[in-house]
Amino acid sequence: MSLNSNDLYRLEILTKVKEKCLKQSKAARFLRISTRQVRRLLRRLRNEGAKGIISKKVGSPGNRRLPQEKIDSILDFFKQPDHYDFGPTLAHEYITEMGAPEISTSFVRSVMIQNDLWHSKKARELKVHELRPRRSRIGELIQLDGSEHDWFEGRGERCTLLVFIDDATSETLHLKFVKSENTFDYFEATREYIEKHGRPETFYPDRHSVFRVNHKNALSGDGRTQFSRALEELGIELICANSPQAKGRVERRNRDFQNRLIKAMRIAKICNIEAANAFLPSFLGKFNHQFAKAPKDSHNAHRPLLPTQNLDKIFCLKEKRRLSKNLTLQYNNVIYQIIADRREYTLRKAEVTILETKAGIVTIEHQGRSLTAVPYHKMQARAEVISGKELLHALTSRQEQRKRYKPDRRHPWKSNKRGYSTKQPELAYSY
């Protein structure tokens, strides 16, 4: 055994005592031990030499060593294939629920570090952001975001989780798995939220093209997206955050879901969007019970729907068109003809509203009254503009729909110059 710095210091002090250069009482004060212990060390120094200074506890098991029974229960948990990437806190929760011996989170962390099952994150350079106080009432500000991720870990297709989190309580009020971030999926998720909780005062999403027009010099439209128009009809304010840090609560919640929700769905063997949406209510109840906070003001800021607010007509695509002299209009490269009677003839040059549902059903209204229209002529469609967040889903779906072309047996590619097939016909022989 080698001497460490403390042992060398002890050896220096005890050598001076042995040479009568230092009294035992002063040596005890320097070493912060009793004079009786000084005499013991001097005796070991004379009998064993410098090795006698080393503590007898070196190399023996410590009194605070981890019990092997508890260590085995933690290691058995990580031997299961579904638990390979659990962190210390989440692993402690699951181990405790499974009825394991009473342990602490720090105990689980130390075992994971010793067995190379977990490594702490490196310290990151912190950026100073001005703190924004929480809103005081539930429903006063709802942070909204979509998290595109491999939620099923290869067991199913990649998808997006739409998250609605209350700023006052950090309570996740609604979750929904969709294929991508698009207007109709946000319509459907927001409608489910309003039918369950009511109309909040403000929605606080990012600057995605679903929520705001990002083209500064847009030549058409009224400067609103379909989603912002729907919120305006519902009396809900829309504020778009300028940075991810501004809506940090929902961003951190996405991180928590990518840790906890993924592992819970892995254990439940969930591999598609339908099963995941059915699983969310049970998961969300337990999650909110653990992480939600009490608001400063107990008053609920959600408001009920007004009798004039029809969600079927609000959560759909709306466009304005002006009828021609022949009572025709163009929408999505299709010319529609209004079926005219004496009353409809007065609608020449009138402005009408076109409503389109997710199923592609188109209706035309004038001052709240539906008009009878039939598609007359379909024009050549222009190239479709797809946002960056929907690009991956669009490419995947088009690759699945694309089929390899197989030419016919009589195709010119499979024939010689005279037009006859180069493939020899099968002959039937009779014996």
Steps between C-alpha positions, in 0.01 A plus 500: 500500500621853422476802725266782405548870586328466841718202592815688404396795715439267794837334447674841507332606826556164674865496391553835675333361813721191484814721474386704805452810282127525564280424795217246478237760598597734214517206257145402603378854423673502160355159408162571668512176698539416868837455676406137560468445123838673452661246731334213308636633171848539647492140616395379150769720343774337713372144438386514133677800359333749266233243400363513852371852435248374240146447634398138560166570326667540161390215270219376724127549420359829622230525763277691255539262208189438287302188600541233235129413511398851396772516235372176347143636486622806303713297262214254438284796395752606234543146370154526343524613134239778539694680775838555337480882480320589826646786704554480880184689599266312268663165581453567872128564446449174308712293743303637796168417331619144437532443877880501523677567836488861613768697320568863407557667167864575589549130583371403153720766340817376677432139395441608139825700496701213651365256239539745209124524444471879518722803446422852616452768237790732432467852632366726227560865445201677647333788321330763708134552410265737673260307721131534423266446797229238469145603423283493809193308370457173319395555139648850486793390277530160329838412350462293185764304311552193282783253567601293194690190621540125458248440779465124433878437473471334161196288589280739300520806280642832619232742613442826687363559850291817540536635856272751678648612835362761740746775591362560850512140623734314256211254464480322165137553404496311170717267292445356155713293263473604133696420185640850457450864597233627261196722518232230512674302778537819705132572430399158631724512809390855590135406458544205739669734747221761485224239530670363812621816678339799328651802322830623652598865488828457306686238300881529498660291217818548294536670160397198294318577174180350644476793745639798308581613145880499488528651150549874547388599148208264456292614202178319593296441811413725791815436705338225707535125488202268522587418862533866607171576324326220693637627834384852415147371441516325840626813679838343588816709480799353314857594598792344308821455700823641354726228648477151652605642837194725504273195520741296709231318700363314200851440362610339827178303510579361153835385640324330792258323266784382276646342812203373703225452242722306261601255773140460622382421145791261453396302809134507384606370153336793316604537136241718319331838532152364583623290793721786621209748508294247696788461748554875558214570750622243754859616465408869518298463823796353687745744340301813595448373855877490539611817319209750498510803730223695670410837336529829686134578425242220524275665241479310169554728199345255251176625343210296360408509131250760387179387322617673182832312488458189285818292521416314177511825305791649694747211481508469122674675213330828402564703187329805349408509130300734280246351258523579130211614280435135420491413873826302485806502723835323515636315805787249516527497118132403467233724350167481688167597343228634726162348414292811435137582550336839514651570840855394410514731197533792742833355625700614198830654621406407857767387750452143625677285759642157415526241780708184462516221758781253562310241295511735198130594508455850353199719578431855383311752714373852455406692815461173691279335235631193313504515122459206264811459286644231276861461380512600135861476387825389661813691402859376510627506857807701594788370710405451864688704761596291807641637825827371644332317789272308262769421243619172656145365532414603142808332354437180695135477393586566134765229502247256635246594232750484217496165322762373261384507142500161329457516120266261323623184329439659158669831586758614237774477762440123518481438126746491210508743207222320310261535793507134604571402855853374563374268769458147366148360543456201720435183298284218625646161425300181508666168550 
